[in-house]
Amino acid sequence: QSTFSCDSEGTSSFFSNASDADGYVAAELLAKDVPDDAMEILIGDRLYYGEYYNAPLKRGNDYCIILRITSEWNKVRRHSCAVWAQVKDS
């Protein structure tokens, strides 16, 4: 089982993922690219968001979807995370 650290900078993409147990980034959105401060993304839609591929979910696997907000001011970076959804036996 993978352990996610909200402050980790070394997040991997789907294609650089070492094993099925490791987490990966599925999307990266800049605030300026989100229309009207609202946007829907279908998890696993096989599209690219930023430089990250939103890979299809594998049947029979459990997933924990984490939303991470990153802000930067005066070269100081801060992260805030929330468990967005848990998918069992997709």
PyMOL commands that set and color helices and strands:
alter all, ss='L'
color gray80, all
select helices_A, chain A and resi 14-16+31-33+35-37
alter helices_A, ss='H'
color red, helices_A
select strands_A, chain A and resi 48-49+52-53+63-73+76-87
alter strands_A, ss='S'
color yellow, strands_A
deselect
rebuild
show_as cartoon
